Amino acid sequence: MENNRKTYITDVLVVGGGLGGAVMAQKLHMLKPDVKITIMEKGYFGYTGQTTKAGHGMCMLSPEAGDDIYEMMKEQVELNPYGTYLNDQDYLVEYQKEQYTYIQELERMGGQFSHEPDGSLHHHHEFEGKKISAVQIDIDFMTPFCKQVMAGGAQILERTYFTDLLTNDGKVVGAVGFNLDTTEFVVVRAKEVVLATNEFNPSCRDLFYAPATGYMAAYEAGAQLRNVEHLTEWDLVYRNTGNFLYGVHWVVCNSKGENIFKKYNSHSLEELDVNLIRGMAKELEMGNGPLVADFTQMQKTNEGADGFFHGIEMKQRLELDEFIRNHQDIDLSNPKPEVSVSYRVSIRSLRIDVEGKTSVPHLWGLGQMTTAGSAHGSWVHGDGLGVASKTGLMTAKAMAKYIDDSELGEIDEEQVEFFRKRIFEAAEYKGEFRPDHVIRHISRLIKKPEYSFNKTEETMTELIAELNEIRDQYKDMIHLPKVNGHYLAKAIELRTMIDMLEMMFMVFKTRKESRGCFSRLDYPERDDKNWLKWVILEKGEDGKPSIFTERIPIERYPFKPEGWEEIAMPE
């Protein structure tokens, strides 16, 4: 194992070379050609993140299509389970303004979008009633941005795994990591650092797993996390393959033919709500399984270019679904395939302002890792690429105003050495299990009903105790079958997963209500009178997690819940 050190010096370090990082780097170079940009990417630049081959589109506001910014924001705050008045509505307004122009800006930068035969931009409404349009992107959408970034002279550190942020006097001055192929220790000194490392998703299902490394680095550097508790998602899947079934959860039935969606008073035609999840679990407990998606109950899709009826998926998705069923040994003649639920809990909670700045000087954030931290400035399910692009553009424009006055800070060599030892100490572990085995054990643990949709004060306390026990023992539990970059990374991901999950459930215990995506069995109702508050997590002066609430300034926001005047105002 190579443990040499290599040091780089740059003006701006972007951690994460997905779409958000690439767009941000290209735009900043366009605005400030002389700024030196370095991108640290654990994979291969242009072929990582959720962008390449995702098959997604992006959202945009189109006045000619009837899209209305006010109605869109109103829906995001009042109805979208990712909002429910926890939005930072100052951020929301500025973010939504970008929806009118950012697609055209991306196109000028080289992005490829679908067009009509006459050359005009193709856009449509994916779901009827949505006050926002969607556009489709080229399958190799990343390529032109990456080419422009490299043509602009950016330094790309591929196969370099980011682990920690360097700080001095409360300011971020760089970052460290290691090369996944050679294990060479890497130090980057930078005037400004941008985190674009996506969400933390410990669910370990298909491609949804994402480590907590970026969040723990930000937390340890002093950055605030906001709305940690506000992202839990369930997806309907085929029971035998796990492939997703979007937009048909409202026709799930038990073996008696009873519609579960109606029986348990579910409401959301776009997302699976907790009533449906608990209802499905209860039906199985009562012996009313298997549960099926009764396609015979589905209403027909609308004709024409404009989309779908009440959350029914696009025709293209139906065709893809048929292809998957045909190649996964699923009986296509069966109009009632057996279904199950895929559960994932994740956080996207790095707190940023409208410019992309975190609460720590010289540290910025963009993309999915900030959508809840900016209190969901209008995140639409499936618009991860739009979030990455918009925040990348917004951050680049803001940074261009400050970079000339930014100075390179000194690094603390004792801190560098501490991080180096912590990275490579896993090579000495002599336990029985591989780190990824323990990661998957924890992933299954947090999905148990008592820790997910039926969690209570008591069960969350139990889980925190179990996580603490794993933390105390994991160094004696694991070993690296090969001392290489891959297993070093997995050991780091295990450590940060344990720490982040403990803090997440501490935050879960703090919010004593159910709201939007967040549910508690012991506090089943939304409580606007007492909980129109953001829950903030940061590292305390004693080094331990500090959790406190911050009142949402609802009185100056355009969208307010009913009866907001009665909510206690600050003294």
N, C-alpha and C positions, 0 to 999 in steps of 0.2 A: 504493500500500500504506500503510495506516494503521499507525503505530508509536507511538501514544499509550499512555499508561499509566493504568490504573485500579486502585485499591487497595481491597480489602475487608477488614474486620475481623470475626472471628467467634470463637465458643468452640470449635466442632468443625467441621472441614472433612472431608467425605467425598468422596474422589476416586473417581468411578464411581457412576452412578445406576442400576445394574441391580438385581436382586432383593435381593442381599445388602446393598447400600448403602441401599435403600429400607426394608427391614425394620429394619436397624440404626437408621436415623434415626427411624422411627416409634416403635420401642420406647424409645429414649433419650428422646424427647419425652414418652412416657407416664410414664417414671420421673422425669424432670427437666423439667417444662414450661417453666421459665424459661431453659433452655440455648439459646443461639442456634446453629442448625445451618445450614451452607452445604453444598450438594452441587454439585460441579464435574462436569459431564457433557458429553462431546464430541458426543453426539447429542441426541435429544429425550427428556426424562425420561418414563419409562413405555414407551418404544418401543425400548429398546436392551438390550444384554446378551443372554444366551442364553435368557432367560425367555419373552419375548413370542413367541407362535406356535410355540414349540418342540415342543409336543405331548408333553412329558415328564411324568413323575410324580415322586414323591418316595418315599424309603424311610422306614419306621417300624417300630418294634418293637411287636408286638401279642401280649401273653401268651395271649389267647384263641385266637390262630391258631397257637400253639405256638412262637412266636419266643422264642429264648433268648439273652440278652445274652452269656453266657459262650461259648456255641457260636459265636455270630456273631463275637465278637472272636477266638476261636481260629482260625476260618476266615480272617479278614482277615490275621492274622499269619503263619499257617503256609502257606496255600494261595494266597491272592490274590497275583497277580504284582506288585501295587502295594504289597505288604507285605513278605513274606519276611524278617521279623525286623528290618527297618529302621524299623518303627513306633516312635513315641514312645508307649509303652504307658501312661504316665501320662495323656497327652492322650487316648489311645484310650478309656480308661475313662470319662472325663468327657464326651467327645463322645457315646459310645454311650448314656449315661444320658439325654441329651437326646432320643434316638429315641423314648422312651416318651411324651413330653408335647408336643413342639414342634409337631406337627400341630394338636393341639387349641388351642395358643396362637396359631398363625397363623390358625386359623379364628375365634377370638375377635377377632383384629385385623382381620378382614375377608376373609381368604383363602377362596376358593371351591373346595371339593373334591367329588368324586362321593359320592353317598349312595345307600343302598338305599331301596326304596319305603317302608319303615317309618321312614325318617329317620335310621337309623344310618349311620355312616361306612363307605363301601365300601373294603375293602382285600383284597388277594389276593397270592399268591406268584407272581411272574413266572417264576421258575425253580424246578422241583422240587428239594428238598434245601436250598434257601436258608433260613437261619434268620432271615429278615427279610421283612417284607411291603412292598407298594407301594401307594400311593394315587395317584389321578389328579386333575389340577388343571384348573381352568377355562382356556379358551384366552386369556382376558383376565385372567389371574391377577394381573398387576402393577397393574391399575387401582385397586383399593381401597386398596392400600398407598400409591400415589402421591398419591391424593386426601387420605388422612389426613396424609401428610407435609406437603403444601401447606397443608392446613387448620390444621396445627400451627404454621405461620408460618416454615417453613424457606425459606431463600433458595436458589433454583435457578439456577445459572449454566449454562444450556444452550449447546450449540455452543461450548464452551470446552475447548480441548485442553490437558490437563495435560502438563507437560514435566519439571519439576524440583522437588525439595524444598529449602526454605530451612532452614539450620541455623545455630546459634550456640552455641558452647561445647559441642559434641557433642550438642545437643538439636535436635529438629525444631521450627521456629517458624512454618512456613507452607509455601506452595507458589507456583509461578508457572506460567503458560501463556499462551495467546492465544486470541482469538475466531476461530473458523474462518471466519466470514462477513466480519468487518471487519478481521482481523489485529491488533486492539487488544491490547496487552500487558496481562496480568492478573496482579496480585499479591494473594495472600490471606494475611493474618496470622491465625494460629489458635493456640489453646492446645493443641489435640490434632488430629492428622491421621490419618485412616483411609484406607488404600489398599484399594480394592475393584475393581481393574482387570483381573481375570481372569488367565489364564495367558499365557505367551509361547509362541506357536506360529508358527514361521517357515515352515510347510509350504506356505502359499499355495494351499490347495485348498478350493474351495467356500467355506463360511463358517467354516472352521477357522483361518484366519489371524488372529493376534492379535499386536500389536507388543510389543517389549521395553521400552517407555518406562517403565512402572511399576517394573519390576525394576531397570533401570539407575538410576532416580531413588533407589530404596531403597538400592541398593548404594553409590552415590556419597554418600549421607547417612550411611553407616556400618553399615547393617543387614546381618545375616548371612543367607546363603542356605544351606539344608541340603537334601541329597538332590537336587541339581541333576541328577544323572545318572539319576535313577530314574523316568523316564517316557518310554517309547517305545511307540508303538501302531501296529498294522497292522490294516487293515480289508479284508475281502473285498468286491470291487465287480464290477459288470458291466463287461466289457472295453470295450464300445463306448460306454457312457454315463457310467461312473464312479459310478453309484448304488450305495448300500451294500446288501450282502447279509448281514444279521446272522444268526448262529447256524447257518450251514450250511457252515462251513469244513471240517468233518470229513467231508464228502462230495465234496471236490475230487478230481478224477481226471485222469490224463493221457490222451493219445490212445489208449493201449493199454487203457484202462479200469481201470488200477491206482489204488487209493485212496492218495493222497499222504499223507494224515493218518496212515494205518497204516504205509505204507512207510517213513516217516522218523521213526517213533516219537514222534509228537506226543502230548501228554497233555491239554492244556487244552481242554475243551469250551465254554468261555466266551470265551476270548481266543485270538488267533492267536499261537502261540509261535514262537521263532526256528527250531526244527527244521522247522516247516512252511514258513516263508518260504524258508529255504535249500533245502529240498527242491523247492519250486516253481521256484526259479531254476535249480536243477540239471537238472530235467526239461526245461526250455526249452533249456538249453545242449546237452543230449543230443539235441535234436530231437524230443522227445516231446510237443510242443505240438500244438494248443492245449490249455490247461487248462480244464476245465469243472466246474460244480457239478452233480453227478448227483443230481437231485431224487428219482430212483427209489430211492435208497439211504436216504432219510430215513425215520426211524421216525415213526409217527403221534403227534400230540399227544394229551395226556391229555384225558379228558372232564371237564366240570365247571368250576367257577370257578377252581380252582387250576391255573394256568399250563401249564407246558411241560416237555417231556422233554429233559433234557440240553442246554439252551441253544437249543432250537428257539424261534424268535421267536413273539411273541404273535399270535393270529389277526388282530388289528387290523393288525399290522405286515405280515402276509402279504397282507391285502387292499390295504394301501397299496402294497406291493411290486408286486402285480398291476396296480394302477392306473398305477404308474410305467412298468412294462414296456409296458403297452398304449399309453402316450402317448410312448414313446421309441423307437418302431419296433423293438421286440423281439418276436421270434416267440414268442407265448404257447404255441404247440403244441410248442415245443422243450423237453423236460424236462432238457436238458443245455446250458444257456447258457454261453458262454465267460466266464471270469472273470479278474480280475487282482487286484492288491493296491494299496491306498492306504496310503502310509507317512507318518507324521507323528511328529516329535520335538518335544516341548514341555517346558516346566518349569512347576512350580507350587510353587516352592521358597522362598518368603518364610518365614523361621523365626518362628514365634509360640509363645507359651506358652498355657496352657489358658484364659487370659483374652483372648487376642488381641493381647497386647503383643509387639512386635518387640524386637530387642536394642538399639534406639535409644530413648531417653526421648522420650515424647510421640508416638511413631509406632506405629500399630496396623495390623493386616491382617486381612482376612476373605475368605471365598469361595474359588474355585478357585485363586487365586494362592498359597494357603497349604497346600493339601492334602498336598503332599510336604514342605513346610517344617515342618509339624506331624507329619511322618513318617506321612502317611496315617492320620489318626485315623479309619480305617474309611471310606474312600471306596469306594463301589460303582459300577461302571461304569454310567453313565447317571443318576447321582444328583447331577449338578452343581447342580440347583436346591435339593435338600435340603441340600447343603453350604453354599450361599449363605445359606439361611434359618437353619440352625442356628448357623453362625458369626456371622451378623448378630445373632441374639438373645443369644448368649454374650458378644459384644463389647459390646453395649449395656448389658447388666447389669453387666459389669465396669467400664465407663467411668463409669457412674452413681455408683460408689463413690469415684471419684477426681476428677471434674471440678470439684467445689466448691473443691478445694485447688490446682487448676491455674492457672497465671498466664500471661499473654501475654508472650512473649519478644520481645526486640528483633531486628529483621532487620539483616543485614549488607548495606549498599547496594552495596558492591563485588561481593558475590556476586550480588546481583540484576542488576547491570549485566552481569556475565559471562554469566549465563544469557540475558539479553535479546539480547546480541550473537550468542551461539551459535545462538539460535533463528532470527534473521533474516539471518544471513550467507549462507544458501543462496540468497537472492535475487540474489546477485552471481555465482553459479556460471555458467560458460559452456561446459560440456561438451556432448557429443553426445546422451547418453541421458537419459531421464526417470528419476527415482529409483525408481519402481516397476518399471522394466525391470531395474535392477540387483538389486532385492529378489527378483524372480522368478528371476534367474540364480543367486543364492545359494541360494534355496529348492531349485532343481533340483540344485545342486551337492552339498548335504548329503544328498540322497537316494540318491546313487550307492551301490552295494553296498559298496564299499570304505570308505565313510564311515558306513555305517549298520549293516546286519546282519553285515557281514564286516569291521568296523573292527579295526585293530590299532594298536600303538604307532607303527609306521612310517607307516601311512596317516593317522592322526590328526595326526601331526607335519606331514605334507604339507598337510593341510587348513588347519591353523593358519597355515602359511606363506602359503598362498594368500589366506586372510582378511586377513593383515597387508598383503599386496600390494594388495588391494582397498582397505583402509583408507588406505594411502599415496596412492592414486590417485583415490579416488572424487570428491573435490571438483573434479578436473579432468575427470571422466567425465560428470558430470550437469549438467543445467540444469532450471530450472522453466519449462515452456512458458507458464504463467501464474503470476504472483506473487500467489498467493492462499493461503488457509488450508489447502486440501487438499494442495497440493504442498509447502508448508512442512512439513506434518505428515509427508508421505512422505519428505522429506529427513531429518527427525529419526528416523523409523523405520528408515531405512537405516543411519544412524550407530549407533543403539543395537543394531540387529540384528547388525552386524559385531562390536561390542564384546562383546555377550552371547554370541554363538556362539563366539567365541574362548575366553572363560572357561569355557563349557560343555565344550568339548573338552579344555581343560586339566584340568577335573574328571574327564572321561571317562578321561583317561590316568592319573589318580591311582588310581582303583579298579581293581585288578589281579585281577579275577575277573568272572564272569558271575553275575547274580543277578536273579531276577524279570524285570522289563521291560528290564533292562540286559544287553547281551551284547557280548562281545569274542571275536573269532576266535582270538586268541593266548592268551586265558585263558578257556577254554570252560566251566570248572566253577565251582560255588559253593564258596567257601572260608570256612567259619565260623570256623576257627581263627585266621585272620589278618585277616578283613574284617568282623567284627561291629562295624563302626565307621560313624559318620556322617562324610561328607566335607563340610567347612564351607568356604564361600567368603565372603570379606569383603575390603573395601578396606584394604590395608596402610598403615602410616604413611608409606611412600614413595610412596603413590598408586597402586601396582601391585597386581594381584590377589594376595591371600594365601590359600593353600589349605592346610588342615590337617585332621587327622582327630580325631574325638572318640569315645572308646570308648563303646559303648552299654552302659548299666548293666544288663545282662541278668540278673545275679544277683538283682536285686530286682523283676524283672518276672514276671508270672504265666505268660507263655508263653516257653518256652526251647527252642532246638533240641537235638536229640539230641547228647549228648556235650559239652554246654556247660561242664561242670565242668573239662574239659581245656583250655578256652580260656584263654590267658594273662591273668592278672588284673593290674591296674595295680600298679606297684612302690610 
